[in-house]
Amino acid sequence: MNNNKMTKADFISSIIIIVFSLFLIYNCIIMPKYKEWGLYATPGMPPFIFSAILLIMGIILLRRSISKQGYKIRIKREHLLRLYHSIAVKRFTIALSLVIFYSFLLGKVHFVIISAIYIFINIYIFKGAIWWINFIISITTSFVIWLLFKVIFLIPLP
């Protein structure tokens, strides 16, 4: 990919990164706060810090792409068709759909069950292992994570 195409891709990527990080920052701010735990133990603090860092990187990328005139974008029908039929876009769409599905069911279905289903579907779709090995990996991973957080670290999970 030549430099001109990269600056255009950087411009689009930076906009997406900035919007996504602002969305995350907003959600971190509206998260419940536990004053008795102190600021360092607030559940939204670590994602807020990571989101702020992501926002800074997105702004740096945007500034760099604007300085190289990456904002001069012409979208053609062929580009959209190639993007629509791209394997990477299809995989991203599937992965994003699974994350959204997982987040909606998290808290409504027991953590081990929904996490095992999520891991199983991910491995199955992205061709990771034979179904029965996939099943064992999914159940074991979900249970171990639940056990570590709930029993050993005493951190409540949804």
Summary of the structure (lengths in Angstrom):
residues: 158
radius of gyration: 20.2
end to end distance: 44.0
largest distance: 57.0
contacts: 386
relative contact order: 0.08
helix: 76%
strand: 1%
